[in-house]
Amino acid sequence: MIRCLALMVFVFVSSCSVGSRIPADQENACSILSEKRSWKRYLLRTEKKWKVEPALVLSFIKTESNFRPRARTQRKYFLGLVPTGRISSAYGYAQVLDGTWERYEKATNRRFARRTKFSDSVDFIGWYVNQTYIINRISKTDVYHQYLAYHQGHRGFKSGKYKKSSALKAVAKRTADTASRYGRQLKNCL
């Protein structure tokens, strides 16, 4: 009886997590979309609505969360032992801060959007890149500078603080390189 109950619990838990599995091959955009078939529709919807290329959107998500829907920032510890919270409120596929997510919900009238839903995260990135174009005049195809503005925020980007961080500039370059690779791959499957 206990074995049967344990098996039923295992099957239930396994079935609940199937939809949130991360893609196995994150280096290939076509592989990602063949594994996550509904994602193609959301990427194309975002491209049409915000004029933001799917390769940019996927590269941001790869950099921010490695396609983990419930990704969070690292914990902070007091004396290296006692957890005291997280580095920031960034959460979900797109690693969006609480305040920025609230601005998005209000601006787009999407009060029930969730950072753990791929469709909502993709729409958020499209909206944010569009805002960056309006506020900072960064082309929607300039992945390197768009990522810097995404990471630093619009005001943070304007201040230029990112220029002193070689680590952040390396992450932005890696994100731009990923977008280029994804863009070439998506020509075969989008």
N, C-alpha and C positions, 0 to 999 in steps of 0.2 A: 504494500500500500504506500509506504513512504517513498519507495523508488518511483512508483507511478506518479505520485504528486510532484516529486523533484523533477521528473521528466517533463511533466506538464508545465511547471514553472519555467524550466529551461527553454522549452519550445515557445512559450508566450514571450519571454524576454528577448529571445533571438528574433522572433518575428517583428517585435517593436523596433529593433535597432537596424533592421535590414535597410530601410529607407534612408538612414543617415550614415551609412558606410561611406568612408572617403574613397575616392577613385584610386584604383591600384597603381595606374601609370600616370602620374601627374606631370610628366614631361611631354606628353603627347595630347594635344587638345582634342584630336579626333577620337582617341582612346577614351578620354574623359566623357565626351558626348555620346559615345556608343554605350558606355556603362550607365550614364545618367541621361537617358533619352529625353526627359522633359526639360532638361536644362537648355537645350537648343532653342526651344520655343521662348523661354524667358530672355535669353541673350538676344534673340532677334527682336523681341518686343522692346527691349531696352535700346537697342540700336535704332529702331524706328522712332521711338518716343524722344530720346535724348541725343541722337546722332553720335553715339559713343560706340566704338568698335568692340565686338565681342572679345577680341584678343586682349585689349586693355583691361576689360572687366575681369576676365579669367586670370590675367597676370596679377592684378591687385589681390584677388582672393587667394591665389597661390602664395603670394608673399605674406599676406596678413594672417592667414589661418591654415594654410595647407589643406584647404577644403574641409575643415572641421567645423560643423555647424555650431558647436558650443564652445569654441575656443575662447580662452580667457588669458589675460596677462598673468605674469608670474606673481606669486605671493610675496609679501614683505614679511620679514621676521624681526622680532625684538630679541636681541642678544643671540641671533642665529637659531633660536629654538621655538619661540612662541609666535604663531602666525598672527599678524596684525591687519590683514587686509590684502588688497591687490595693488599693483603699481598704478593702475588706472581702471576706469569702468569699461574699457574696450571689451566688446563681446561679439560673438557670432562670426559668420563667414567673413564679413567685411571689417571686423574689429572696430566697431563704431562706438564712440563715447556716448554716454547717456544723454548729455546736453545736445550733441549734434544729431542724435537720433530723434530727439524731441523736436528739434527745428525741422527736420525732414518730415516727420509726421504732420506737423502743423502746416508746413508749406505745401505739401502734396495732398492734404486731407486724407491721409492713410493712417488713421488712429489705431487700426488693428494690425498694422504691419509688425512683423517679428524679425529680429536680427538672426534668428536661427533658421529662417526660411530662405532658401536659395533665391526664390523669385523676388522676395522683398529686398534682400541684400544686393542683388543685381540692379534692381530699380534704384536703390539708394546710391550705388556707385555712379550710375548714369546721372542722377540728379546732382550729386556732388561735383562730378567732373564738369557738368554744365554750369554750376555755380562758380567753379574755379575759372572757367572761360569768361564768364560775365565779370567777376570781381577782379581777377588777376590777369585777364587777357592772355591766358595760356591756351594754345591750340589744343583741341581735343585729341589730336593725334600725337602730341608731344608727351609721350608716356613718362619720360624721365622727370620733367618739371611738374607734370600733373601728379605724379606719385609724391614728389617732395611737398607739394601743396596739400595733398591728401594726408600725409603723415604729420605735417607741421600745423595744419589749419591755415585758413586764408590769411589771417593776420600774421601768424608765425612765418609764413612764406614771405610775405611782404617785408618783414623785418630783416630777412636774409640770414638768420641765425644758422640755418642749415649749412651755409657755406663753410662754417668752421668744423663741421662734422664729416670727416672722411668716411666713417662707418656708415652714416646715413646716405651719403652720396654713392657709396658702393652698393647699398641695398637698392637705391633708385636705379642704378645702372643695371643691376641684375634683373629688376622688374621690367625695365625697358627691353632687355635682351630676351626675357621670357615672352613678352608681348610680341616681339618680332618673330620668334620661333613659332608661337601659337598662330600668328597671322599667316605664316607660310603654310602651316599644317591645315588651318581651317579652310583654305582654298580648295582642299580636297573633300571636305565633308560638311560644309555649311551651306 
